[in-house]
Amino acid sequence: MARSARSRIARSLLVLFLAVTTASPARAASPEEIEQKLKALEEQVGALRQQLEETRKAATAATPAPAPATATPPPPASAPATAASSAAPAPAPGPTAAPPPVAPVSPVGVTAETLGTLRPSWLSDFKLGGYGSLRFEGSDLPSVGDSFTYRRFVLTGDATIADRLRGYFELELERFTELELEKKTVSEGGSQGFSSAIEGSNGSEISLEQAWVEFIIADWLKFRAGNILVPVGRFNLNHDDNRWDLPRRPLVDRGVPVLPTTAAWSEVGLGFDGELKTDSLGKFTYEIYVMNGVALDSTVETFARGSGELEAEVEIEPRRGTANLDVKREKAFAARLGWSPSIGTDFGVSGYFGRYTPDFLPAENLWSVSADGKMTFGPFEIEAEYVHTHFGGITRVARGFAQSVLANEISSGTEPLESTIDFELAGLADTKQGYWLDLRYRFFPDFLRNTFLAWKFANPQFIVTTRWEQVWLDGLVTQAVFSDGALASLSQESRFVNRLTLGFAYRPVPLVVFQTAFERTWTNNGKSLASVTNFIPAGTSENIQNAFLFGVAFGF
């Protein structure tokens, strides 16, 4: 019976292997579809392995144990001599048999076999991966010109600590090539002191994007804690450069942005996530977290003039929350609900709510909602995302900043006759909303199967992509001027940013992509793109940019 069960399992594994190796897809599948199919196959193989192990255990338990040997009683004293003479003769003397080997014992009394069982099993279940990307850009704006950009290199680690415990991290080096710190003791002019210098690449950043541990209670209930990606919008959760066929990230998530802060956006917190699979409706997923949340970060520069006038420049920008003591009392909340009726098709809605002002400013909240989805029709794909964000009480926040800066100057003993504070608000608006829409077509001509583009590659792809993006900024604060701690003027305006991108990509394997694209970005006539984007250093009246992009992204 056990043999027949093993035969059935072996036949099932053989059928599964033949189905995977002989299947020839009618179209070029996307990397997301391939990942989902592989995951489904891994689950089937795991179930078959478990069934085989249970069958082996059952067969072992069913095998009867051998009967113990019975000792032969010695002959009685009155036995005839003939019985003794008929006994088998004693064996001839020979070399003494060696005693059975003894397992070596460690100084603490642990045998070699025990040491083998104590090896950390998670080392064999640790997966080291990552991705990197490079881009060349040629622009018709003189301030941009032609340049290469080392976008980022990201290192990831995924460890199965135990059957129901998982750890994950993601470390990003963005536009980073070097960091050098030099400290020394100096002696000049009879005085001694310390000198320090920091050297590094321009505009670089080292960021811990993710680092969390997950306790799997059930497939539909998993507890997660640490530095977690905020589940608002599909791009923030799937931002790896090698996943996308265009060499620039969307405006909504990065270039303007409409998200409360730029992707990849992570926060320190905890919560739950899970998935529920059904036979007729597909798969449902959810994520819900509580976290420190986005907070305004500011840089203040003050200039004292000879007439006693104080001039200050304050730059305010919303950024992800601190990983140390929170700068505000209230916490933020984020949640996402997803539905995938089939492989290659999924939809999601998500939201975020929390205070964004530090404790020394008036309490004001921001909220953000998003809807996104992807649909696959043979070789065609449609993918889109919409985000709407509202910042409350911007006028009150500006007044609070002015009063705080003035109070700090007075407490320091420098009380000017007149103070003027200029605010430079980076991307702070009453309402921001926008979307991006990708249309893709995947193919690979048969006449190229015998060329270098397909040689030794199982499923190479060409992808034609069109992306249309629009962003609207209502109540964008351009300047706030205060005099003696009072609001003198607050300048706001409504702006838009549009971008159209045409791209062509080549994927020899799903994890590597070579990208080319032409993009046209424009804003209100006569306005500057620099005041509404964080990547185009345009002039005061340069409202259009045409750019050619070439990029390479890889994963491992």
FENRA-V428447 format. One record per residue. SS is DSSP state (h for helix, s for strand, l for the rest). OMEGA is omega in radians with two decimals (* if undefined). NEAR is the number of other ideal C-beta (glycine too) atoms within 12 Angstrom. Layout:
[[SS & OMEGA & NEAR] [SS & OMEGA & NEAR]]
This chain:
[[l & 3.11 & 11] [h & -3.14 & 20] [h & 3.13 & 14] [h & 3.10 & 12] [h & 3.10 & 22] [h & 3.11 & 21] [h & 3.12 & 15] [h & 3.13 & 18] [h & 3.12 & 26] [h & 3.11 & 19] [h & 3.13 & 16] [h & 3.09 & 21] [h & 3.12 & 23] [h & 3.11 & 16] [h & 3.13 & 17] [h & 3.13 & 24] [h & 3.13 & 17] [h & -3.14 & 12] [h & -3.13 & 17] [h & -3.02 & 21] [h & -3.08 & 12] [h & -3.12 & 11] [l & 3.08 & 15] [l & -3.06 & 12] [l & -3.14 & 21] [l & 3.14 & 11] [l & 3.09 & 23] [l & -3.11 & 37] [l & 3.11 & 31] [l & 3.10 & 40] [h & 3.13 & 33] [h & 3.11 & 28] [h & 3.14 & 29] [h & 3.13 & 26] [h & -3.13 & 21] [h & 3.12 & 26] [h & 3.10 & 24] [h & 3.11 & 18] [h & 3.12 & 18] [h & 3.11 & 21] [h & 3.11 & 22] [h & 3.12 & 16] [h & 3.11 & 17] [h & 3.12 & 22] [h & 3.11 & 22] [h & 3.12 & 17] [h & 3.11 & 18] [h & 3.11 & 26] [h & 3.12 & 19] [h & 3.12 & 15] [h & 3.11 & 22] [h & 3.14 & 24] [h & 3.11 & 17] [h & 3.11 & 18] [h & 3.12 & 24] [h & 3.13 & 19] [h & 3.13 & 15] [h & 3.12 & 17] [h & 3.11 & 17] [h & -3.14 & 13] [h & -3.10 & 12] [h & -3.13 & 14] [l & -3.10 & 11] [l & -3.14 & 7] [l & 3.13 & 8] [l & -3.12 & 6] [l & -3.14 & 6] [l & 3.14 & 6] [l & 3.14 & 6] [l & -3.13 & 6] [l & 3.12 & 6] [l & -3.11 & 8] [l & 3.13 & 7] [l & 3.14 & 10] [l & 3.12 & 15] [l & -3.09 & 9] [l & -3.10 & 9] [l & -3.12 & 8] [l & -3.14 & 14] [l & -3.11 & 12] [h & -3.13 & 11] [h & 3.11 & 9] [h & -3.13 & 13] [h & -3.12 & 15] [h & 3.13 & 11] [l & 3.13 & 11] [l & -3.14 & 14] [l & -3.12 & 8] [l & 3.12 & 8] [l & 3.13 & 7] [l & -3.13 & 7] [l & -3.13 & 6] [l & 3.14 & 6] [l & -3.14 & 7] [l & -3.12 & 6] [l & -3.14 & 6] [l & -3.14 & 7] [l & 3.12 & 7] [l & 3.12 & 6] [l & -3.11 & 6] [l & 3.14 & 8] [l & -3.13 & 9] [l & 3.14 & 14] [l & -3.10 & 13] [s & 3.11 & 13] [l & -3.13 & 13] [l & -3.13 & 6] [l & 3.05 & 9] [l & 3.14 & 10] [l & -3.13 & 15] [s & 3.13 & 16] [h & 3.12 & 15] [h & 3.12 & 13] [h & 3.11 & 15] [h & 3.12 & 16] [h & 3.14 & 12] [h & -3.12 & 11] [l & 3.12 & 13] [l & -3.11 & 12] [l & -3.07 & 15] [h & -3.07 & 16] [h & 3.11 & 18] [h & 3.14 & 13] [h & -3.12 & 11] [h & 3.13 & 18] [s & -3.13 & 19] [s & 3.10 & 19] [s & -3.11 & 17] [s & 3.12 & 22] [s & 3.10 & 27] [s & 3.10 & 33] [s & -3.10 & 30] [s & 3.12 & 38] [s & -3.12 & 26] [s & 2.94 & 32] [s & -3.11 & 25] [s & 3.01 & 30] [s & -3.04 & 22] [s & 3.07 & 29] [l & 3.05 & 21] [l & -3.12 & 28] [l & -3.11 & 12] [l & 3.13 & 18] [l & 3.10 & 26] [l & 3.13 & 15] [s & -3.11 & 17] [s & 2.97 & 22] [s & 3.12 & 19] [s & 2.99 & 31] [s & -2.98 & 26] [s & -3.11 & 37] [s & 2.94 & 37] [s & -3.04 & 30] [s & 3.11 & 35] [s & -3.11 & 26] [s & 3.06 & 28] [s & -3.11 & 25] [s & -3.05 & 23] [s & 2.95 & 25] [s & -3.06 & 22] [s & 3.08 & 22] [s & -3.08 & 16] [l & -3.08 & 12] [l & 3.12 & 16] [s & -3.09 & 22] [s & 3.06 & 27] [s & -3.08 & 27] [s & 3.03 & 32] [s & 3.12 & 28] [s & -3.10 & 32] [s & -3.05 & 27] [s & 2.97 & 32] [s & -3.03 & 27] [s & -3.11 & 30] [l & -3.02 & 27] [l & 3.07 & 23] [l & -3.14 & 20] [l & 3.01 & 15] [s & -3.09 & 17] [s & 3.12 & 13] [s & -3.13 & 12] [s & 3.10 & 14] [s & 3.14 & 12] [s & 3.07 & 12] [s & -3.09 & 12] [s & 3.09 & 15] [s & -3.09 & 11] [s & 3.06 & 10] [l & 3.13 & 7] [l & 3.10 & 7] [s & -3.14 & 9] [s & 3.13 & 11] [s & -3.12 & 13] [s & 3.12 & 13] [s & 3.11 & 14] [s & 3.13 & 13] [s & 3.12 & 13] [s & 3.08 & 13] [s & 3.13 & 13] [s & 3.12 & 18] [l & -3.05 & 18] [l & 3.09 & 15] [l & -3.06 & 17] [l & -3.11 & 23] [s & 2.96 & 25] [s & -3.01 & 20] [s & 2.99 & 28] [s & -3.02 & 28] [s & 3.11 & 38] [s & 3.01 & 34] [s & -3.05 & 28] [s & 3.05 & 34] [s & -3.07 & 25] [s & 3.08 & 30] [s & -3.04 & 24] [s & 3.06 & 23] [s & 3.05 & 15] [s & 3.13 & 14] [l & -3.11 & 17] [l & -3.11 & 17] [s & 3.12 & 20] [s & 3.12 & 30] [s & -3.10 & 25] [s & -3.13 & 34] [s & 3.13 & 26] [s & 3.06 & 28] [s & -2.88 & 33] [s & 3.01 & 45] [s & 3.13 & 39] [l & -3.02 & 48] [l & 3.09 & 40] [l & -3.09 & 50] [l & -3.09 & 47] [h & -3.08 & 39] [h & -3.12 & 44] [h & 3.12 & 42] [h & -3.11 & 35] [l & -2.98 & 30] [l & -3.11 & 36] [l & -3.05 & 37] [h & -3.08 & 39] [h & 3.06 & 36] [h & -2.99 & 34] [l & -3.04 & 41] [l & 3.07 & 41] [l & -3.04 & 44] [l & 3.09 & 35] [l & 3.13 & 41] [l & -3.07 & 41] [l & 3.08 & 42] [h & -3.07 & 47] [h & -3.04 & 44] [h & -3.01 & 40] [h & -2.92 & 36] [h & -3.12 & 35] [l & -0.52 & 44] [l & 3.06 & 44] [l & 2.99 & 48] [l & 3.12 & 48] [l & 2.99 & 48] [l & -2.97 & 40] [l & 3.00 & 36] [l & 0.04 & 41] [l & -3.01 & 38] [l & 3.12 & 41] [s & 3.13 & 40] [s & 3.07 & 42] [s & -3.12 & 31] [s & 3.14 & 35] [s & -3.14 & 26] [s & -3.05 & 32] [s & 2.99 & 27] [s & -3.13 & 35] [s & 3.13 & 26] [s & 3.14 & 25] [s & -3.13 & 21] [s & 3.10 & 19] [l & -3.13 & 13] [l & -3.02 & 8] [l & -3.04 & 8] [l & -3.14 & 12] [l & -3.04 & 21] [s & 3.06 & 28] [s & 3.10 & 23] [s & 3.08 & 29] [s & 3.00 & 27] [s & 3.09 & 38] [s & -3.03 & 27] [s & 2.91 & 38] [s & -2.95 & 27] [s & 3.07 & 42] [l & 3.03 & 34] [l & -3.10 & 42] [l & 3.08 & 45] [s & 3.09 & 40] [s & 3.06 & 42] [s & -3.02 & 26] [s & 3.01 & 33] [s & -3.06 & 19] [s & 3.03 & 24] [s & -3.10 & 17] [s & 3.13 & 23] [s & 3.11 & 19] [s & -3.13 & 20] [l & -3.06 & 16] [l & -3.10 & 10] [l & -3.10 & 13] [l & 3.14 & 15] [s & 3.11 & 21] [s & 3.09 & 33] [s & -3.10 & 25] [s & 3.05 & 35] [s & -3.08 & 24] [s & 3.07 & 37] [s & -3.07 & 25] [s & -3.14 & 37] [s & 3.05 & 26] [s & 3.14 & 39] [s & 3.14 & 32] [l & -3.04 & 39] [l & -3.11 & 37] [l & 3.02 & 21] [l & 3.10 & 22] [l & 3.08 & 9] [l & -3.13 & 13] [l & -3.12 & 25] [l & 3.14 & 26] [l & -3.06 & 28] [l & -3.04 & 17] [l & 3.08 & 25] [l & -3.12 & 26] [s & -3.11 & 38] [s & 3.09 & 30] [s & -3.12 & 44] [s & 3.10 & 30] [s & 3.05 & 37] [s & -3.11 & 27] [s & 3.12 & 32] [s & 3.11 & 25] [s & -3.13 & 28] [s & -3.13 & 21] [s & 3.11 & 20] [l & -3.13 & 24] [l & 3.13 & 32] [s & 3.10 & 25] [s & -3.13 & 34] [s & -3.14 & 28] [s & 2.99 & 35] [s & -3.06 & 28] [s & -3.13 & 39] [s & -3.13 & 30] [s & 3.09 & 45] [s & 3.09 & 28] [s & 3.07 & 39] [s & -3.13 & 35] [l & -3.12 & 40] [l & 3.06 & 36] [l & -3.05 & 31] [l & -3.11 & 18] [l & 3.09 & 20] [l & 3.07 & 29] [l & -3.11 & 24] [l & 3.11 & 21] [l & -3.08 & 32] [s & 2.95 & 29] [s & 3.04 & 41] [s & -3.10 & 29] [s & 3.10 & 45] [s & -3.09 & 30] [s & 3.01 & 42] [s & -3.08 & 25] [s & 3.13 & 36] [s & 3.10 & 28] [s & 3.11 & 34] [s & -3.11 & 24] [s & 3.10 & 27] [s & -3.09 & 16] [l & 3.13 & 19] [l & -3.10 & 23] [s & 3.09 & 24] [s & 3.01 & 35] [s & 3.14 & 27] [s & -3.04 & 37] [s & 3.10 & 31] [s & 3.05 & 43] [s & 3.14 & 35] [s & 3.08 & 45] [s & -3.10 & 33] [s & 3.12 & 43] [s & 3.03 & 28] [s & -3.12 & 40] [l & 2.97 & 25] [l & -3.12 & 24] [h & 3.14 & 39] [h & 3.10 & 26] [h & 3.12 & 21] [h & 3.12 & 38] [h & 3.09 & 41] [h & -3.13 & 27] [h & 3.10 & 32] [h & -3.12 & 42] [h & 3.14 & 37] [h & -3.14 & 25] [h & 3.13 & 29] [h & -3.14 & 38] [h & 3.14 & 31] [h & 3.12 & 19] [h & 3.13 & 24] [h & 3.14 & 29] [h & -3.12 & 17] [h & 3.13 & 11] [l & 3.11 & 14] [l & 3.11 & 8] [l & -3.12 & 21] [l & -3.06 & 19] [l & 3.05 & 27] [l & -3.14 & 15] [s & -3.12 & 22] [s & 3.08 & 33] [s & -3.09 & 33] [s & 3.09 & 43] [s & -3.14 & 32] [s & 2.99 & 39] [s & -3.05 & 26] [s & -3.08 & 36] [l & 3.04 & 28] [l & 3.14 & 38] [l & -3.10 & 45] [s & 3.10 & 37] [s & -3.10 & 27] [s & 3.04 & 27] [s & 3.10 & 41] [s & -3.14 & 31] [s & -3.12 & 39] [s & 2.93 & 34] [s & -3.10 & 42] [s & 3.13 & 28] [s & 3.00 & 37] [s & -3.06 & 27] [s & 3.03 & 39] [s & -3.10 & 26] [s & -3.13 & 36] [s & 2.99 & 25] [l & -3.07 & 28] [l & 3.14 & 14] [h & -3.08 & 11] [h & 3.09 & 9] [h & -3.09 & 18] [l & -3.11 & 16] [l & 3.13 & 13] [l & -3.14 & 16] [l & 3.13 & 12] [l & -3.10 & 21] [l & -3.07 & 23] [l & -3.14 & 12] [l & 3.04 & 13] [l & -3.03 & 22] [l & -3.02 & 21] [l & 3.10 & 28] [l & -3.08 & 31] [s & 2.83 & 38] [s & 3.14 & 29] [s & 3.01 & 37] [s & -3.05 & 28] [s & 2.98 & 38] [s & 3.11 & 27] [s & 3.07 & 42] [s & -3.08 & 27] [s & 3.04 & 39] [s & 3.09 & 30] [s & 3.08 & 43] [s & 3.12 & 31] [s & -3.14 & 38] [s & -3.11 & 23] [s & 3.11 & 26] [s & -3.11 & 32] [s & -3.14 & 38] [s & 3.13 & 29] [s & 3.04 & 26] [s & -3.09 & 35] [s & -3.14 & 26] [s & 3.07 & 32] [s & -3.13 & 22] [l & 3.07 & 23] [l & 3.12 & 27] [s & -3.14 & 19] [s & 3.11 & 26] [s & 3.12 & 21] [s & 3.09 & 20] [s & -3.08 & 28] [s & 3.09 & 21] [s & 3.11 & 24] [s & 3.10 & 23] [s & -3.08 & 22] [s & 3.02 & 34] [s & 3.04 & 30] [s & 3.08 & 44] [s & 3.05 & 31] [s & 3.06 & 42] [s & -3.09 & 27] [s & 3.02 & 39] [s & -3.05 & 26] [s & 3.07 & 32] [s & -3.07 & 29] [s & 3.08 & 42] [s & 3.11 & 32] [s & 3.03 & 38] [s & 3.04 & 26] [s & -3.06 & 23] [l & -3.04 & 33] [l & -3.09 & 23] [s & -3.12 & 27] [s & 3.00 & 40] [s & -2.94 & 31] [s & 2.95 & 40] [s & -3.10 & 30] [s & 2.96 & 36] [s & -3.11 & 28] [s & 3.07 & 39] [s & -3.10 & 25] [s & 3.13 & 40] [s & 3.13 & 31] [s & -3.09 & 35] [l & -3.09 & 23] [l & 3.11 & 14] [l & 3.12 & 16] [l & -3.11 & 26] [l & 3.03 & 27] [h & -3.11 & 40] [h & -3.08 & 27] [h & -3.12 & 33] [l & 3.08 & 40] [l & 3.12 & 36] [l & -3.10 & 23] [l & -3.14 & 34] [l & 3.10 & 33] [l & -3.08 & 21] [l & 3.08 & 30] [l & -3.03 & 19] [l & -3.13 & 13] [l & 3.13 & 16] [l & -3.05 & 29] [l & -3.13 & 27] [s & 2.99 & 27] [s & 2.98 & 39] [s & -3.05 & 24] [s & 3.00 & 36] [s & -3.08 & 26] [s & 2.96 & 42] [s & -3.09 & 29] [s & 3.04 & 37] [s & 3.10 & 28] [s & -3.10 & 39] [s & 3.05 & 28] [s & 3.14 & 26] [l & * & 19]]
